[in-house]
Amino acid sequence: MADATLTISSRNYSSWSLRGWLLCRMAGLDFEVELLPGSDSSTRAELLHLSPSFLVPRLTHGTVGVWDALAIGEYLNETFPGAGLLPEAAAERARCRAVSAEMHGGFINLRSALPMNLRAHIPGFRIFNGARGDIERIVAIFEDCLGRSGGPYLFGARPTLADAMYAPVCTRFRTYDVPLPFMAQTYRDTILAWDLLAEWTQAAVSEPDEIEELDMEF
């Protein structure tokens, strides 16, 4: 029996569920996945951006219950310090936390205009100005982190908390055919080729679609 349970919503649409799952896998945690049904009201509110707070993903590990992807990442870093979820150097740990928190609390225009949809591909998608500003800032984060670390991940040779936080954005860049400068495009492709993301995507493709409203605009 697994040591922990991670409760998630849709694999196809829920960027926060993806982040929590990636962090659990990166930490080496033995866990089972509990998938909430699309008929669950809290799941629908989250995925349709109608909920002011997100309680999924939720990790139950022994007597500990922790929700919110960023909080899960910090908990796992404390519990499994050898997993490398944060860089070793103090200055880089601070930068990793800062860019992760920026994703956690920002980029609202991008999230609204380009929702995660792993099964979709929309060439020529028109990106409005609000989302363009978010994309430019994300590209700047990628270029700054990669320029400092040398890549291929944001903080060097192995993925960290920051890569888990930005992985859903890379899938959005593919879904909506977002043009990127070379360094950001290379990083996007690195994340899309990540074996953990490929595993999640494969499961998302075969997941039943129970929330039809999310596909109406496509």
PyMOL commands that set and color helices and strands:
alter all, ss='L'
color gray80, all
select helices_A, chain A and resi 15-27+41-47+69-79+81-83+90-105+108-113+129-149+161-175+182-192+195-205+212-215
alter helices_A, ss='H'
color red, helices_A
select strands_A, chain A and resi 4-8+31-35+58-61+64-67
alter strands_A, ss='S'
color yellow, strands_A
deselect
rebuild
show_as cartoon
